[in-house]
Amino acid sequence: MSWNRIVTAIILSIGLSSTILTAAQRMSITEDELIVRGLLYDEYRAYENSYQVYKKLFDETGAKVYLFKEVSSSLMARKYIGESINRLKQWGSTHPDEIEVKRLLIPLYLTIRNVKEAKVEAEFLLEQSKEPIDLDLASNSFLYAGEFKRALKLLEKIYETMPRESVLLRMVEIMDDFTGERKKAIQLLETYRRMNIASNDVYVKLLLLYQKEKNVDGIIDTYKAMYALDNKEEYLAKIIDAYVYKRDMEGAIVFLEKNQPDSELLYQLYKLKKDFSKALTLVDTLYKKDKNAKWIAEKGVLIFENAKNKNDKKMIDDVLSHFEKAVKLGNDDSIYLNYYGYTLIDKEVDIKKGMQIIKDALVQQPNNTYYLDSLAWGYYKERKCDKAYKLIKRVVDEEGLEEPEIIEHWQAIKQCK
């Protein structure tokens, strides 16, 4: 039979183990053919079928390899567990020194939640072996039995000789959930990730433990390590979020200056910190990157905010020229229109033009109280006090009297009225 025909036959027969076994009994199938068939079933994860094949092989030959394969298939299929236990124990009674029997009985008992018998077999296994594989199997029995410290002790012995990540993560899980050793778990994970190439699972677990401990610095350091390995924007955002949560603006800025010195996020942090001189240096770089006219308008804002003398005529002309250029290049963002229009009004450069620009901004956001305040100030400058009062009253009713500029406008317009 060709390989393709064998594969096709196996695929078609999945789920029909009893039929196949009957056919095998009728036909004179050799041991080699049954072996091939069992291996193919394993490959296609048809474990119920492979169980039947290996069971037949063992019954016909008595070879232990087939018994162990039969039991393994039973475990993978999660079926015939009781029968497998009985057959394995019967064979083990005449082969008392066969350690593989204990190794297989433990997961069989745990599969059917017979923790008591699993513990008995674990104790026998530990008397016979100190191999990592056996310590691992025994630890599962104690873990299921709720003997967490004993399970952890066995895993620690394994980790001492075989410092594998999978073992470490199991230890950490027990420490976190059951033995109250979260800080020790963090130390183990930190040591491992600094000395080894750790998977993402280690970092995710570290983050979870630091969150439970409310350790923001630990969270930041972990995300920094993740960002160093993989420059994902999501890690960068998490780092900045954590700094903001700590209210450590300076820490966020220092990190970005080192890792993303030409980022828009750094620019926004400069503005939040009112470090307008650094923002001015960066804004030209940002404009060169994408030629977006908003950066020209932003520069106008920065020039004004950075000026010591807010009434310097040369400075005001420079600010207005940047806004004018940004508008000509197509930027009509209402935020910049409001800033532009208000400057024209407040500095009495061109009140009518400024009011028209504010009205253009209000087309985009008709209920924006900041824009309404600017328009009210324009009417005030034109001495149209009733119109000014009507608008500023609406602003005060909605925003209250907390911002200095609104207070100033409110007092002036009330006197005007």
C-alpha positions as CSV (number, residue, x, y, z in Angstrom):
1,M,0.0,0.0,0.0
2,S,1.4,3.4,-0.9
3,W,2.0,6.1,1.8
4,N,-0.9,8.3,0.4
5,R,-3.3,5.4,0.5
6,I,-2.3,4.6,4.1
7,V,-2.9,8.3,5.1
8,T,-6.2,8.4,3.4
9,A,-7.3,5.2,5.0
10,I,-6.3,6.6,8.5
11,I,-8.2,9.9,8.0
12,L,-11.3,8.1,6.8
13,S,-11.2,5.8,9.8
14,I,-10.8,8.3,12.6
15,G,-13.6,7.8,15.1
16,L,-14.3,4.2,13.8
17,S,-11.9,2.4,16.1
18,S,-14.1,-0.6,16.9
19,T,-14.8,-1.2,13.2
20,I,-11.1,-1.1,12.4
21,L,-10.3,-3.5,15.2
22,T,-12.8,-5.9,14.0
23,A,-11.3,-5.7,10.5
24,A,-7.9,-6.3,12.0
25,Q,-9.1,-9.4,13.8
26,R,-10.6,-10.7,10.5
27,M,-7.5,-10.0,8.5
28,S,-4.0,-11.2,9.1
29,I,-2.4,-7.9,9.9
30,T,1.3,-8.2,10.8
31,E,2.8,-6.6,13.9
32,D,4.8,-4.1,11.7
33,E,1.6,-3.0,10.0
34,L,-0.2,-2.5,13.3
35,I,2.8,-0.5,14.5
36,V,2.7,1.8,11.4
37,R,-1.1,2.1,11.9
38,G,-0.6,3.1,15.6
39,L,2.1,5.6,14.8
40,L,-0.1,7.2,12.1
41,Y,-3.0,7.5,14.5
42,D,-0.7,9.2,17.0
43,E,0.4,11.6,14.3
44,Y,-3.2,12.5,13.5
45,R,-4.0,12.7,17.2
46,A,-6.6,9.9,16.8
47,Y,-5.7,8.6,20.3
48,E,-8.8,6.4,20.7
49,N,-7.7,4.5,17.6
50,S,-4.1,4.2,18.6
51,Y,-5.2,3.0,22.0
52,Q,-7.0,0.1,20.4
53,V,-4.0,-0.7,18.2
54,Y,-1.5,-0.7,21.0
55,K,-3.8,-2.7,23.2
56,K,-4.1,-5.4,20.5
57,L,-0.3,-5.4,20.1
58,F,0.3,-5.8,23.8
59,D,-2.3,-8.6,24.1
60,E,-0.6,-10.5,21.2
61,T,3.0,-9.9,22.2
62,G,3.2,-9.0,25.9
63,A,5.8,-6.4,25.1
64,K,5.9,-3.6,27.7
65,V,6.5,-0.9,25.1
66,Y,3.0,-1.6,23.7
67,L,1.4,-1.4,27.1
68,F,3.1,1.9,27.8
69,K,2.0,3.2,24.4
70,E,-1.5,2.0,25.1
71,V,-1.6,3.8,28.4
72,S,-0.2,7.0,26.9
73,S,-2.9,6.9,24.2
74,S,-5.5,6.4,27.0
75,L,-4.2,9.5,28.8
76,M,-4.2,11.6,25.6
77,A,-7.7,10.5,24.7
78,R,-8.8,10.8,28.4
79,K,-10.7,7.6,27.9
80,Y,-10.4,4.0,29.2
81,I,-8.6,5.4,32.2
82,G,-9.9,2.8,34.7
83,E,-9.1,-0.1,32.3
84,S,-5.6,1.3,31.8
85,I,-5.0,1.5,35.5
86,N,-6.0,-2.1,36.0
87,R,-3.9,-3.4,33.1
88,L,-0.9,-1.4,34.2
89,K,-1.1,-2.4,37.9
90,Q,-1.6,-6.1,36.9
91,W,1.6,-5.9,34.8
92,G,3.4,-3.9,37.5
93,S,2.6,-6.6,40.1
94,T,5.0,-9.0,38.3
95,H,7.5,-6.2,37.5
96,P,7.8,-4.4,40.8
97,D,11.0,-2.6,39.9
98,E,9.6,-1.0,36.7
99,I,9.6,2.7,37.6
100,E,7.7,3.6,34.4
101,V,4.6,2.0,36.0
102,K,4.6,4.7,38.8
103,R,5.3,7.4,36.2
104,L,2.2,6.4,34.3
105,L,-0.1,5.6,37.2
106,I,0.2,9.1,38.7
107,P,-1.3,11.0,35.7
108,L,-3.9,8.3,35.2
109,Y,-5.1,8.7,38.8
110,L,-5.0,12.5,38.6
111,T,-7.0,12.4,35.3
112,I,-9.9,10.8,37.2
113,R,-9.3,13.0,40.3
114,N,-8.2,10.1,42.5
115,V,-5.7,12.2,44.4
116,K,-5.3,9.8,47.2
117,E,-3.9,7.0,45.0
118,A,-1.9,9.5,43.0
119,K,-0.2,10.5,46.3
120,V,0.5,6.9,47.2
121,E,2.2,6.3,43.9
122,A,4.1,9.6,44.2
123,E,5.6,8.5,47.6
124,F,6.7,5.2,46.0
125,L,8.2,7.1,43.1
126,L,10.2,9.4,45.3
127,E,11.6,6.4,47.2
128,Q,12.9,5.0,43.9
129,S,14.1,8.1,42.1
130,K,15.3,11.7,42.5
131,E,15.3,12.3,38.8
132,P,13.8,15.7,37.8
133,I,11.1,14.0,35.7
134,D,10.0,12.0,38.8
135,L,10.1,15.0,41.1
136,D,8.0,16.8,38.6
137,L,5.4,14.0,38.5
138,A,5.3,13.7,42.2
139,S,4.8,17.5,42.7
140,N,1.6,17.3,40.6
141,S,0.1,14.8,43.1
142,F,0.9,17.1,46.1
143,L,-0.3,20.1,44.2
144,Y,-3.7,18.5,43.5
145,A,-3.8,17.4,47.1
146,G,-3.4,21.0,48.3
147,E,0.1,20.3,49.8
148,F,1.5,23.4,48.1
149,K,4.7,23.8,50.1
150,R,5.7,20.2,49.4
151,A,4.9,20.5,45.7
152,L,6.9,23.8,45.6
153,K,9.9,22.2,47.4
154,L,10.1,19.4,44.8
155,L,9.9,22.0,41.9
156,E,12.7,24.0,43.6
157,K,14.9,20.9,43.6
158,I,14.3,20.5,39.9
159,Y,15.0,24.2,39.3
160,E,18.3,24.0,41.2
161,T,19.6,21.4,38.7
162,M,17.6,22.4,35.7
163,P,16.8,26.1,35.7
164,R,14.1,26.0,33.0
165,E,11.6,28.6,32.4
166,S,8.6,26.2,32.5
167,V,9.6,25.0,36.0
168,L,10.1,28.6,37.2
169,L,6.7,29.7,36.0
170,R,5.0,26.8,37.8
171,M,6.9,27.7,41.0
172,V,5.9,31.3,40.7
173,E,2.2,30.3,40.2
174,I,2.3,28.4,43.4
175,M,4.1,31.1,45.3
176,D,1.7,33.8,44.1
177,D,-1.6,31.9,44.5
178,F,-1.0,29.5,47.5
179,T,2.1,30.1,49.6
180,G,2.2,33.9,50.0
181,E,5.7,34.3,48.6
182,R,5.0,36.9,45.9
183,K,8.1,39.0,46.6
184,K,10.3,35.9,46.3
185,A,8.6,35.0,43.1
186,I,9.4,38.4,41.7
187,Q,13.0,38.0,42.7
188,L,13.3,34.7,40.9
189,L,11.7,36.0,37.8
190,E,13.9,39.1,37.8
191,T,17.0,37.0,38.2
192,Y,16.0,34.7,35.4
193,R,15.1,37.4,32.9
194,R,18.4,39.2,33.5
195,M,20.5,36.1,33.1
196,N,18.6,34.3,30.3
197,I,16.7,34.9,27.1
198,A,13.2,34.9,28.6
199,S,10.0,34.4,26.8
200,N,7.1,36.9,26.9
201,D,5.4,34.7,29.5
202,V,8.1,35.7,32.1
203,Y,7.5,39.4,31.5
204,V,3.8,39.1,31.5
205,K,3.9,37.3,34.8
206,L,6.3,39.9,36.2
207,L,3.9,42.7,35.2
208,L,1.0,40.8,36.9
209,L,2.9,40.4,40.1
210,Y,4.0,44.0,40.2
211,Q,0.5,45.1,39.6
212,K,-0.7,43.0,42.5
213,E,2.0,44.6,44.6
214,K,1.1,48.1,43.3
215,N,4.8,48.5,42.4
216,V,4.8,51.1,39.7
217,D,8.6,51.2,39.4
218,G,8.7,47.5,38.8
219,I,6.1,47.9,36.1
220,I,8.1,50.6,34.4
221,D,11.3,48.6,34.6
222,T,9.6,45.6,33.1
223,Y,8.1,47.5,30.2
224,K,11.5,49.1,29.6
225,A,13.1,45.7,29.4
226,M,10.3,44.6,27.0
227,Y,10.8,47.8,24.9
228,A,14.5,47.2,24.7
229,L,13.9,43.7,23.3
230,D,11.1,44.7,21.0
231,N,10.5,48.4,20.1
232,K,6.7,48.1,20.2
233,E,4.8,51.3,20.5
234,E,2.4,49.7,23.0
235,Y,5.3,49.2,25.4
236,L,6.4,52.8,25.0
237,A,2.8,54.0,25.7
238,K,2.6,51.8,28.9
239,I,5.9,53.2,30.2
240,I,4.6,56.8,29.7
241,D,1.3,55.9,31.2
242,A,3.0,54.5,34.3
243,Y,5.2,57.7,34.6
244,V,2.0,59.8,34.3
245,Y,0.3,57.7,37.0
246,K,3.3,58.4,39.2
247,R,3.1,62.0,38.3
248,D,6.7,61.8,37.3
249,M,6.7,63.9,34.2
250,E,10.5,64.4,34.4
251,G,11.1,60.6,34.3
252,A,8.9,60.2,31.2
253,I,10.7,63.1,29.5
254,V,14.2,61.6,30.3
255,F,13.1,58.2,29.0
256,L,11.8,59.7,25.7
257,E,14.8,61.9,25.2
258,K,16.9,58.8,25.3
259,N,14.7,56.5,23.3
260,Q,12.5,58.7,21.0
261,P,14.0,62.2,21.0
262,D,12.0,63.2,17.9
263,S,8.6,61.9,19.0
264,E,5.3,63.9,19.1
265,L,4.7,62.4,22.6
266,L,7.9,64.1,23.9
267,Y,6.7,67.3,22.4
268,Q,3.4,67.1,24.2
269,L,5.2,66.4,27.5
270,Y,7.4,69.5,27.0
271,K,4.2,71.5,26.6
272,L,2.6,70.0,29.6
273,K,5.7,70.8,31.7
274,K,5.7,74.3,30.1
275,D,9.2,73.7,28.8
276,F,8.5,75.8,25.7
277,S,12.2,76.4,24.8
278,K,12.7,72.6,24.3
279,A,9.4,72.3,22.6
280,L,10.5,75.1,20.2
281,T,13.6,73.1,19.3
282,L,11.6,70.0,18.7
283,V,8.8,71.5,16.7
284,D,11.0,72.2,13.7
285,T,12.1,68.6,13.6
286,L,8.5,67.4,13.7
287,Y,7.6,69.7,10.8
288,K,10.5,68.4,8.7
289,K,9.3,64.8,9.3
290,D,5.8,65.2,7.9
291,K,5.4,68.7,6.6
292,N,2.2,69.1,8.5
293,A,1.0,72.7,8.7
294,K,-0.1,72.2,12.3
295,W,3.5,72.4,13.4
296,I,3.7,75.9,12.0
297,A,0.7,76.9,14.0
298,E,2.2,75.1,17.0
299,K,5.3,77.1,16.7
300,G,3.2,80.3,16.7
301,V,1.7,79.1,20.1
302,L,5.2,78.3,21.5
303,I,6.7,81.6,20.5
304,F,4.0,83.5,22.3
305,E,4.0,81.2,25.4
306,N,7.8,81.3,25.6
307,A,8.0,85.1,25.4
308,K,8.8,87.0,28.6
309,N,7.1,90.2,27.3
310,K,3.6,89.1,26.0
311,N,3.1,92.6,24.5
312,D,6.3,92.7,22.5
313,K,5.1,93.9,19.0
314,K,7.8,92.1,17.1
315,M,7.0,88.8,18.9
316,I,3.3,89.3,18.3
317,D,3.9,89.9,14.5
318,D,6.0,86.7,14.5
319,V,3.2,84.7,16.1
320,L,0.6,86.0,13.8
321,S,2.7,85.3,10.7
322,H,3.0,81.6,11.7
323,F,-0.8,81.4,12.1
324,E,-1.3,83.1,8.8
325,K,1.1,80.7,7.1
326,A,-0.5,77.6,8.7
327,V,-4.0,78.7,7.5
328,K,-2.7,79.4,3.9
329,L,-1.2,75.9,3.9
330,G,-4.6,74.4,4.7
331,N,-4.7,74.1,8.5
332,D,-8.1,75.0,9.8
333,D,-8.1,73.3,13.1
334,S,-10.4,75.2,15.4
335,I,-7.9,75.2,18.3
336,Y,-5.4,77.2,16.2
337,L,-8.1,79.4,14.7
338,N,-9.2,80.4,18.2
339,Y,-5.6,81.1,19.3
340,Y,-5.0,83.2,16.1
341,G,-8.3,85.1,16.4
342,Y,-8.0,85.8,20.1
343,T,-4.4,87.1,19.6
344,L,-5.7,89.5,16.9
345,I,-8.5,90.7,19.2
346,D,-6.6,90.8,22.6
347,K,-3.6,92.6,21.1
348,E,-6.0,94.9,19.1
349,V,-4.1,94.1,15.9
350,D,-7.3,93.5,13.8
351,I,-10.4,93.0,16.0
352,K,-12.9,92.4,13.1
353,K,-10.6,89.9,11.4
354,G,-10.0,88.1,14.7
355,M,-13.8,87.9,15.4
356,Q,-14.4,86.4,12.0
357,I,-11.7,83.8,12.6
358,I,-13.3,82.9,16.0
359,K,-16.7,82.6,14.2
360,D,-15.0,80.1,11.8
361,A,-13.8,78.1,14.8
362,L,-17.3,78.1,16.3
363,V,-18.7,76.6,13.1
364,Q,-16.6,73.5,14.0
365,Q,-17.5,73.6,17.7
366,P,-20.5,75.9,18.3
367,N,-20.7,75.2,22.0
368,N,-17.0,75.5,22.9
369,T,-16.9,77.9,25.9
370,Y,-13.3,78.9,25.2
371,Y,-14.2,80.0,21.7
372,L,-17.4,81.8,23.0
373,D,-15.2,83.6,25.6
374,S,-12.9,84.8,22.8
375,L,-15.9,86.1,20.8
376,A,-17.2,87.8,23.9
377,W,-13.9,89.5,24.3
378,G,-14.1,90.7,20.7
379,Y,-17.5,92.3,21.2
380,Y,-16.1,93.9,24.4
381,K,-13.2,95.4,22.4
382,E,-15.8,96.7,20.0
383,R,-17.7,98.1,23.0
384,K,-20.7,96.0,22.1
385,C,-21.3,95.3,25.7
386,D,-24.7,93.6,25.6
387,K,-23.5,91.0,23.1
388,A,-20.3,90.6,25.1
389,Y,-22.3,90.1,28.3
390,K,-24.7,87.6,26.9
391,L,-21.8,85.4,25.7
392,I,-19.6,85.7,28.8
393,K,-22.7,85.0,31.1
394,R,-23.1,81.7,29.2
395,V,-19.4,80.9,29.6
396,V,-19.5,81.7,33.4
397,D,-22.7,79.7,33.9
398,E,-21.1,76.6,32.3
399,E,-17.5,76.9,33.4
400,G,-17.7,78.9,36.6
401,L,-15.1,81.4,37.8
402,E,-12.0,79.4,38.2
403,E,-9.7,80.4,35.3
404,P,-8.0,83.7,35.6
405,E,-8.7,84.8,32.1
406,I,-12.5,84.1,32.4
407,I,-12.5,86.0,35.7
408,E,-10.7,89.0,34.0
409,H,-13.1,89.0,31.1
410,W,-16.2,88.6,33.3
411,Q,-15.2,91.6,35.5
412,A,-14.4,93.8,32.5
413,I,-17.5,93.0,30.6
414,K,-19.8,93.5,33.6
415,Q,-18.4,97.0,34.1
416,C,-18.8,97.6,30.3
417,K,-22.5,96.6,30.6
